[in-house]
Amino acid sequence: EVVLNDEAQDYVWVDLDRISELPVEHYTAVAIDKYRERKS
């Protein structure tokens, strides 16, 4: 179950291969890139 705080409007589960298609904040994009580096 996903519980959104007052800053969030919605959520979606996306494969890492498609994450670049979504508009995300800069710091979120950096965190995702770091995660992808560690997974490979």
Phi, psi and omega in degrees: 000134177257128177247118182273143174272188184289348179273339186265148178249328184197171175216161178209141175270129185224139173296148180300334179295337185251001185298329181292347179280348185257147176281114178233156177296155183305311183293328175293317178298319178297316179297319178295317178299317178298319179298316180296322178298319182290330180284339184263000000 
